[in-house]
């Protein structure tokens, strides 16, 4: 038998098998003229926002492959060349770019072949900035929040040509979350993610500064340049205090945080995880805890800015006068 549901074609065979052709939009929009173009983007069907990927339950050769999570947009490309660049930008209802995928990019790389292709966006916003190598975070990396129900656009850019297709993200019918609650959750998660990113950037700046200063302190003794030695010790002490407030530096393995309490970065990650665990606006408790943590993080970031703008500049000024290498922080 054949059946249509949500513009998917379901085929049932006498041999007790079921096959599903996801989204007939490409078949319905078919025209010979499409394949005479150099490239063409098909309009996708609406997609239901799901919290989890739809995984399979078998690994045998007869097991089917479920549709990928998120939005799938079919597009046609007649031919490829090394210099032919494709960019796909996902744009929200306010016209703001959420993510960009690029055939020549390293992150969010777009892989395409000649002929039919499928662009897949898993509905995730960009994740938070990663911290220094080897950083132990009990609550893990803060991943980007999931896009909320609404209307979006995908802008395909090929060299000097471009086209846009709109697509709709539908709410999961199992939840009664209102549009206002979805928007409040997204805003809270993006705010928390961004503060976590600032914290990670600060930790990388601290590590870079401490490494360079400690290397130089080994080269220049206090007897040779006493004024630099004083700046060395003062700046290192200040940086160490900020780092230890932002992050549990004693944690060297995943289980160490059972013995040493987590710091501000890990606490932010915990608030993010809790607020993203369902389909609801952030609770009062989540907002209250975030406010406390944000205030404490801001104090440490302000201290770091003072050091980078003041202490390190003074150090570098003195180093230049002595014709010595300076400390460079991105």
C-alpha positions as CSV (number, residue, x, y, z in Angstrom):
1,X,0.0,0.0,0.0
2,X,1.0,3.6,-0.4
3,X,0.2,6.5,2.0
4,X,1.1,10.2,2.2
5,X,1.6,11.9,5.5
6,X,3.3,15.3,6.1
7,X,4.4,15.2,2.5
8,X,6.3,12.0,3.1
9,X,5.7,8.9,0.9
10,X,5.2,5.7,3.0
11,X,5.4,2.4,1.1
12,X,4.2,-0.9,2.7
13,X,5.2,-4.1,1.0
14,X,3.6,-7.6,1.3
15,X,6.9,-8.7,2.8
16,X,6.2,-6.8,6.0
17,X,8.7,-4.0,5.1
18,X,8.1,-0.3,5.4
19,X,9.9,2.3,3.4
20,X,9.7,6.1,3.7
21,X,10.7,8.7,1.1
22,X,11.2,11.9,3.2
23,X,9.8,15.1,1.7
24,X,8.3,14.8,-1.7
25,X,9.0,18.5,-2.4
26,X,11.9,17.8,-4.6
27,X,9.8,15.4,-6.8
28,X,6.9,17.8,-6.8
29,X,9.1,20.7,-7.9
30,X,10.9,18.7,-10.6
31,X,11.2,20.3,-14.0
32,X,13.6,19.6,-16.9
33,X,14.6,23.3,-16.9
34,X,16.2,22.8,-13.5
35,X,18.9,20.5,-14.8
36,X,19.8,23.0,-17.5
37,X,20.9,25.5,-14.8
38,X,24.3,25.6,-13.2
39,X,22.7,25.2,-9.8
40,X,19.2,25.2,-8.2
41,X,17.8,25.1,-4.7
42,X,14.5,23.4,-3.9
43,X,12.0,24.7,-1.4
44,X,12.0,22.4,1.7
45,X,9.0,21.1,3.6
46,X,8.3,22.3,7.1
47,X,10.4,20.5,9.8
48,X,9.3,19.6,13.3
49,X,11.6,20.8,16.1
50,X,12.8,17.7,17.9
51,X,15.1,17.7,21.0
52,X,16.8,14.5,20.2
53,X,18.0,12.9,17.0
54,X,15.9,10.0,15.7
55,X,18.3,7.2,16.1
56,X,17.8,3.7,14.8
57,X,17.5,0.5,16.8
58,X,19.5,-1.9,14.7
59,X,22.8,-2.3,13.0
60,X,22.0,-5.1,10.6
61,X,22.2,-4.8,6.8
62,X,18.4,-4.6,6.6
63,X,18.1,-1.7,9.0
64,X,16.9,1.6,7.5
65,X,18.5,5.0,7.9
66,X,16.4,7.7,9.5
67,X,16.3,11.2,8.2
68,X,18.9,13.5,9.6
69,X,17.9,15.8,12.5
70,X,16.9,19.3,11.5
71,X,16.2,21.0,8.2
72,X,17.1,19.3,5.0
73,X,17.2,21.4,1.8
74,X,17.9,19.6,-1.5
75,X,19.9,21.5,-4.2
76,X,21.3,20.7,-7.6
77,X,24.9,21.5,-8.8
78,X,25.9,20.8,-12.4
79,X,29.6,20.7,-11.9
80,X,32.3,21.6,-9.4
81,X,35.7,23.2,-9.6
82,X,38.3,24.0,-6.9
83,X,37.7,27.7,-7.3
84,X,33.9,27.5,-7.2
85,X,32.9,28.6,-3.7
86,X,29.5,27.8,-2.2
87,X,28.2,29.5,1.0
88,X,25.0,28.8,2.8
89,X,23.8,31.2,5.5
90,X,21.0,30.3,7.9
91,X,19.1,33.5,8.7
92,X,16.4,34.0,11.5
93,X,13.2,35.9,11.2
94,X,14.8,39.2,12.2
95,X,17.3,38.9,9.3
96,X,20.3,37.9,11.5
97,X,22.7,35.2,10.4
98,X,22.7,32.2,12.8
99,X,25.4,30.2,11.1
100,X,27.4,30.1,7.8
101,X,28.5,27.0,6.0
102,X,31.3,27.3,3.4
103,X,33.0,24.9,1.0
104,X,36.3,26.7,1.7
105,X,35.8,27.0,5.4
106,X,37.4,25.0,8.2
107,X,34.6,25.3,10.7
108,X,31.0,24.4,9.5
109,X,32.5,23.2,6.2
110,X,30.0,22.5,3.4
111,X,30.7,19.3,1.4
112,X,29.0,19.1,-2.0
113,X,29.3,16.9,-5.1
114,X,28.2,17.3,-8.7
115,X,24.5,16.5,-9.1
116,X,21.9,16.3,-6.3
117,X,22.9,17.4,-2.8
118,X,21.2,17.9,0.6
119,X,22.1,20.7,2.9
120,X,21.4,19.7,6.5
121,X,21.3,22.2,9.4
122,X,20.9,20.4,12.8
123,X,19.1,23.5,14.2
124,X,21.9,24.3,16.6
125,X,23.4,27.8,17.1
126,X,27.2,28.0,17.3
127,X,28.6,26.5,20.5
128,X,30.6,28.5,23.0
129,X,34.2,29.3,22.7
130,X,36.5,26.5,23.7
131,X,38.9,27.0,26.6
132,X,42.6,26.3,26.8
133,X,43.8,22.8,25.9
134,X,43.3,20.3,28.7
135,X,40.7,22.3,30.5
136,X,38.6,20.1,32.8
137,X,34.9,21.2,32.9
138,X,32.6,18.9,34.9
139,X,29.5,20.2,33.1
140,X,31.2,19.9,29.7
141,X,31.4,22.3,26.7
142,X,28.5,24.7,26.4
143,X,26.9,23.8,23.1
144,X,24.8,26.2,21.1
145,X,21.0,26.3,21.8
146,X,18.5,24.8,19.5
147,X,16.6,27.1,17.1
148,X,13.0,27.8,18.2
149,X,9.9,27.3,16.1
150,X,9.4,30.0,13.5
151,X,10.2,31.0,9.9
152,X,13.8,31.1,8.7
153,X,15.7,31.5,5.5
154,X,18.6,29.8,3.9
155,X,20.7,32.0,1.6
156,X,22.8,30.1,-1.0
157,X,25.7,32.2,-2.4
158,X,27.7,30.9,-5.4
159,X,30.3,33.4,-6.5
160,X,28.4,36.5,-7.6
161,X,25.0,34.8,-7.6
162,X,22.6,34.0,-4.7
163,X,19.1,32.8,-3.9
164,X,17.0,32.4,-0.8
165,X,14.5,29.8,0.3
166,X,12.3,30.1,3.3
167,X,11.6,27.2,5.6
168,X,9.4,26.7,8.7
169,X,10.4,25.1,12.0
170,X,7.3,23.7,13.7
171,X,7.0,23.1,17.4
172,X,7.0,19.6,18.8
173,X,3.3,18.8,19.3
174,X,4.1,16.9,22.5
175,X,4.8,20.2,24.3
176,X,2.5,23.2,25.0
177,X,5.3,25.7,25.1
178,X,4.2,29.2,23.9
179,X,6.2,31.3,21.4
180,X,7.1,33.7,24.2
181,X,8.5,30.9,26.4
182,X,10.6,29.6,23.5
183,X,11.9,33.1,22.8
184,X,12.7,33.6,26.5
185,X,14.6,30.3,26.7
186,X,16.6,31.1,23.6
187,X,17.5,34.6,24.8
188,X,18.7,33.2,28.2
189,X,20.7,30.4,26.7
190,X,22.5,32.7,24.2
191,X,23.3,35.2,27.0
192,X,24.7,32.4,29.2
193,X,26.6,30.9,26.2
194,X,28.2,34.3,25.4
195,X,29.3,34.9,29.0
196,X,30.8,31.4,29.1
197,X,32.6,32.2,25.9
198,X,34.0,35.4,27.4
199,X,35.2,33.4,30.4
200,X,37.0,30.9,28.1
201,X,38.7,33.7,26.1
202,X,39.8,35.2,29.4
203,X,41.3,31.9,30.5
204,X,43.2,31.6,27.2
205,X,44.5,35.1,27.6
206,X,45.6,34.4,31.1
207,X,47.4,31.1,30.1
208,X,49.1,32.9,27.2
209,X,50.3,35.8,29.4
210,X,51.5,33.6,32.3
211,X,53.4,31.3,29.9
212,X,55.2,34.1,28.2
213,X,56.0,35.9,31.4
214,X,57.3,32.8,33.1
215,X,59.5,32.0,30.1
216,X,61.0,35.5,30.2
217,X,61.5,35.5,34.0
218,X,63.7,32.4,33.6
219,X,65.9,34.3,31.1
220,X,66.2,37.6,33.0
221,X,67.4,37.5,36.6
222,X,66.4,40.1,39.2
223,X,70.0,41.2,39.3
224,X,70.0,42.0,35.6
225,X,66.7,43.9,35.4
226,X,65.2,44.4,38.9
227,X,62.3,46.5,37.7
228,X,61.2,43.8,35.3
229,X,61.4,41.2,38.0
230,X,59.0,43.2,40.2
231,X,56.6,43.5,37.3
232,X,57.0,39.8,36.6
233,X,56.0,38.7,40.1
234,X,53.2,41.2,40.5
235,X,51.5,40.4,37.2
236,X,51.9,36.7,37.6
237,X,50.3,36.8,41.1
238,X,47.4,38.9,39.8
239,X,46.8,36.6,36.8
240,X,46.9,33.5,39.0
241,X,44.3,34.8,41.4
242,X,41.9,35.6,38.5
243,X,42.4,32.3,36.9
244,X,41.8,30.4,40.1
245,X,38.5,32.3,40.6
246,X,37.3,31.6,37.1
247,X,38.4,27.9,36.9
248,X,39.4,25.1,39.2
249,X,43.0,24.8,38.2
250,X,43.7,21.8,40.5
251,X,41.5,19.6,38.3
252,X,43.8,17.5,36.1
253,X,41.3,14.7,35.3
254,X,37.6,14.3,35.0
255,X,37.2,13.0,38.6
256,X,39.3,15.7,40.3
257,X,36.3,18.0,40.6
258,X,34.9,15.5,43.1
259,X,37.7,16.6,45.5
260,X,38.1,20.2,44.4
261,X,35.0,22.5,44.1
262,X,34.1,23.8,40.7
263,X,34.5,27.5,39.9
264,X,32.6,30.1,38.0
265,X,33.0,28.7,34.5
266,X,31.7,25.3,35.5
267,X,28.8,26.8,37.4
268,X,27.8,28.8,34.3
269,X,27.9,25.5,32.4
270,X,25.6,23.9,35.0
271,X,23.1,26.8,34.7
272,X,23.1,26.5,30.9
273,X,22.6,22.7,31.0
274,X,19.6,23.0,33.4
275,X,17.9,25.8,31.4
276,X,18.4,23.9,28.1
277,X,17.1,20.6,29.4
278,X,13.5,21.1,28.3
279,X,11.1,23.3,26.3
280,X,10.4,26.1,28.8
281,X,11.3,29.6,29.7
282,X,14.1,29.9,32.3
283,X,13.0,29.5,35.8
284,X,13.3,32.3,38.4
285,X,16.0,30.2,40.2
286,X,18.0,29.9,36.9
287,X,17.9,33.6,36.3
288,X,18.8,34.4,39.9
289,X,21.8,32.1,39.9
290,X,22.9,33.5,36.6
291,X,22.7,37.0,37.9
292,X,25.0,36.1,40.8
293,X,27.5,34.3,38.7
294,X,27.5,37.0,36.0
295,X,28.3,39.7,38.5
296,X,31.2,37.6,39.9
297,X,32.5,36.8,36.4
298,X,32.3,40.5,35.4
299,X,34.5,41.5,38.4
300,X,37.2,39.1,37.3
301,X,37.0,40.1,33.7
302,X,37.3,43.8,34.7
303,X,40.5,42.9,36.7
304,X,41.9,41.1,33.7
305,X,41.2,44.0,31.5
306,X,43.0,46.3,33.9
307,X,46.1,44.0,33.8
308,X,46.1,43.7,30.0
309,X,45.5,47.4,29.5
310,X,47.8,48.6,32.3
311,X,50.2,46.0,33.8
312,X,51.3,44.3,30.6
313,X,51.6,47.6,28.7
314,X,53.9,48.9,31.5
315,X,55.9,45.6,31.2
316,X,56.1,45.8,27.4
317,X,57.2,49.5,27.6
318,X,60.0,48.6,29.9
319,X,60.9,45.6,27.8
320,X,61.2,47.7,24.7
321,X,63.4,50.2,26.5
322,X,65.7,47.2,27.3
323,X,65.4,45.9,23.7
324,X,63.8,42.7,25.0
325,X,60.8,40.7,23.5
326,X,57.4,41.8,24.6
327,X,54.3,39.8,25.8
328,X,51.8,39.5,23.0
329,X,48.2,38.6,23.9
330,X,45.5,38.2,21.2
